[in-house]
Amino acid sequence: MTENWPAAGADDWMDLVRQSLRGRDLAELSSTTRDGIEIWPLYTDGPERPAPLAAADPRRLEAGWDVRQRHGPGAATADALDRLSAEIEQDLAGGVTSLELEVPAGVDADGLDALLDGVDLAATPLALAPHAELDAAAAVIALAVRRGTGLASGSSLGVDPLGDWARSGRRMDCVPAAAWTASVVAGPEGWGSEGSGSGPLGPAGGSGLAAGVRALTVDGVRYADAGATEAQALGWATATGVAYLRALVGAGVPVDSAAALIGFRLAATADQFVTVAALRAARVMWERVVTASGGSAEAARQYQHAVTASHMYSRRDPWVNLLRGATAALAAGVAGADAVTVLPFDHASGAVDADGALGRRLARNTQLLLLEESQLARAADPAGGSFYVESLTEQLASDAWRVLQEVEASGGIEAAIDSGALAAATEESWQARLGALRTRSEPLTGVSEFPLLDEPSPAGRGTAQAAGAAGLPIRRLAEPFEDLRDAADRHHAVTGDRPAVWVAALGSASDHSARTAWTQNLLAAGGIEARGATGVDSPVAAAADFAMSGLAAAVVTGADDMYRLRGPATASALSEAGAAFVALVCDLGTPAELLEDLRSAGVDEIWHDGIDIISALERLHGALGVA
């Protein structure tokens, strides 16, 4: 019967949208990324020539991406290493196919051998977490030589001196790392020989690294976790890759071989489509770098290890992190990542169980469901052809390329780190994002929106990495709100009573319910209980109820008509009843003259959408004696 239906086009869609908006501007359906890229509600066309993406690894289409679990570092004691070894064995038995390991300080090849006793290095890719300690990379090489089995394709030695410089503030140089890489992995025959690239670490038993094993890692996750925008993180990561490529070629490594020794570790976030576009844009940029440097298209294929970003994990209501991690993993899989690490949902709060097994199990099962139930890896580029994704990929790649050009024009990524320009740009981007968080234009479920007021205080700070004194910090989005919640919990522990505010709701439920619910949500974000909120029919009743509560602060809610009728009298009555702080909730469209009358009557603050709620809650904490 559908052949008789009239064809619908974009104009028909727009007519229906305008009807739904009821006179509001169509622009309200658009949004803007942190890089200023406008996201439209409908895409009817894409780039004239979508950027060609390198072909997916055939092994990924057959077996899926590597489900990579992160482990370590922990202490270097025998008991701690035994526990870490047991966790690794448990994860591999549960479906993990790859390991990311932060080697505990002081562990040599012997300790590494014991730690990885049950791991077949020829079958299970082993990636060292980004680091600058060549001894750790040498220990992996020594272990592979000792066992004689080689390292699996997808393994990485994790050497990242420039990333370590950005992370810790300790000045590092990538030239020694490149020279070490060239001398160790090339083999005695040198790079021009037929046998180079297949040696004691590879299946041939000769010299050099096996195909698909990388020595240098570009860690773009740190930039994202410090507050960088997507374009900044991509530009700086690509600039780091350029520096490593130059250093390897300078050490005598051919361009194709040098590119094959570099892998990228990139952030995946709960912003699904931006993550998909960012990972696709990263491949476009790296392909352009390698081919412009004289490399082949095959060598230009970027190896991507996607990691769910630490900055999006909350300590409060950590179960919401399951949704964030699943969305980020989905985006990474759709974008074509070669390996994906989903951090445990309790990564920021500390394990909810004794040994952290639940968080690790849910992290790996999130990926296994996407792979085995959804068959997400069976398509090479499932987002390809989408006008939206193609347009976003092109714009992100263009913006990130400009960031790369600015870095190169200023002397390279080393100069950007050394001068403080990179840190300053990151700080500026973070402050802009912090403003969006504080006004809730970027809401955080379970933190700034719909918080669980009676949730027990988290036991710890989890496993998030701290920065050195001069390095880039990890700036978790939820932290400003969590600081308020922590202060409220301390007040509760000391006084035995949770900080509370009386809500004087004027009129019937239909009059005040929307603004009362908004108020309860806002107060809970600061760990403050809302009492009352049942509706009062007179200023006298509002003052009497407040006086009976014994509280020090009140918030007035209701409709604008009710404010005109009873607002000033209610505010005055609350002040006379002992309220040291009175706030009133309204909308942006509430008349200014009405608000002025309310302020004159005793209202201390006007609350509405778009205010800086962190500042408002801090002032309220002060009024309530919360330190």
C-alpha positions, 0 to 999 in steps of 0.5 A: 500500500505504501506506493500510494503514499506521497513522497516526503522531503526535507520541506515536509519534515521542516513543516512538522518541526515548525508545528512542534516548536509552536513559534519558537526558533528552529535554531533551538534544535541546533547545538554547538560542540566545544570547538564551535562546530554547529550540530544541525537537527537535519543533514540532507547532504555531506562533504563533496568528497568525504575523507577516505578512511584506511581499510579496516584490519581484516582480523578486526572484521573477523574477531572484533576489536581487542577487549583490553583491560587495564591493570596496575600499577599497585605495589611491587610487593610479592603479595600485591604482584600475586593479586595482580597476576590473579586479576589478569588471569581472571580477566583473560578467563572472562573474555578479555583478549588484550592487556594494558599493564602499568608495570609497578616500579622496580619490577624487572624481567623476572618479576614481569615473568612471574606477573604474566606467568599465565599469559601467552604473549604470542596470543594475547597482545600486551600493551604497556601503559604510556610511560617514559621508562625505557627499562620497563620496555626493555623488561618486556623485550627481555621477557619475550626473548626469554620465552622465545614465543614473541609478542602478539600483533597489537602489542605495544612497548608504550614508550611516550616521552613527550606524553610523560612530559605533558603528564608530569612536567618532567622535561623529556626528549623523544630523540633518545627514545627513538634512538633506543627503539631503532637500535633495539627493535631493528635487529643487527641486520639493520632496517634495509635488510630483508629480515628486519622487523622479524626477530626474537620478538617475532615468530621468525626467531630472527631479529626485530619486532614482529609485524603489528607490534609498536614501540612508541605510544601517542597518548591523546587521552591525557589531553582530553582528561585535562580539559582539551577540546576534541580538536585540540586533543587530536591536533596535539596527539597528531603533533606528537606523532609527527615528532616521533616520526621525525625522531625515528626517521632521524635515527635511520628508520625508513618512513613506513617502518617508523609509522608502523612503530607508532600507535595512538591511544585516544579518548572515547567519551559519552558524547557518542557521535563526537567520539565517532567523528573524532576517531575517524578524523584522527585516522584522516589526519595521520594518513595525511601526515604519513603520506606527505612524509613519503610513506605508503597508504598501507603504512599510514593506517593508524592503530587506535587504542580507544580508552573511556576517558577518566574525566567523565567518571563520577565518584557520586552515583558511580552506577551511572558510569556504566551508561557512560562507559557503554556509550563510549565503548559503542562509539569507539567500536563504531569508529573502528578502534583496534583495541578498546579499554572500558574503565571500571564504573567505580574507577573514580570512587574506589571499588564497590567490592573487596577486590574490584572484580565487579567493576572489571567484569562489567567493563569487559562484559560491556564490550563482549555484549557489543561484539557478540550480541550486537556484532558491532565489529562486523562492518568496516565503517558503519558510520560512513555515509552518514551525512551527519558523521561525515560532516562532523568528521570533516569539520573536526579534522579541519579544526584539528589540522589547524591546531597541528599547524599552529603547533608546528609553526611555533616549533613543534609539540616540544616547544608547545609543552616547554613554553606552557602554551599547551597547558594555557590552552588546555586551561582556557578550554577547561574554564569554558567547560567548567562554566557550562558545568556550573550553569548546567548547560552541560548536565551530569546525570547523578551529579548536577541532575537527579543526584541521590541525596541519601547515597553513602559517601564514597569510600575513596578516590578510586584509581584516577591518576594524579598529575605532577606539580607542573603537569596536566591534571585530570579534571573530572567533570563531576568534581566541583559538585562532589566537593560540595557533597563531601562538605555536606557529608562532613557536616552531617557526620559532625552534627548528626543532621544533614544540611537542610532548607525549608521550601515554602511552596506557594499555592496548589501542586499545579502552581508550584510543582515544576519549580519545587522539583527544580529546587529539590534537584538543585539543592541535592546537587549540593548535598542539601535536603529540601524540607516542606515543599507541600504547598501553603496558602498564605504568608502567615502559614509559610512563616509558621511552618518555617519557624517550626522547622528550626532551619536557617534558610528558605526557598520560595517556589510557585507560579509568577501569578502567585508571586504577584499575589503573595510573594513579597508578603511571604518573603517578608514573613520568612525574614521576620520568622528568622530566615537568614537566607531567602532564595526565590525560584523563577524563570528567565521570563519572570518580569524584572519589576516583580523580581525587584519587588521581591528583593525589596521584600527580603529575597536574598537571591533569585534562582533560575535556569542558567545561574552558576549553581556552584556559586549559589550552593557555596553561598548557601553552604555558608549560610548553613554553616557548612565548612 
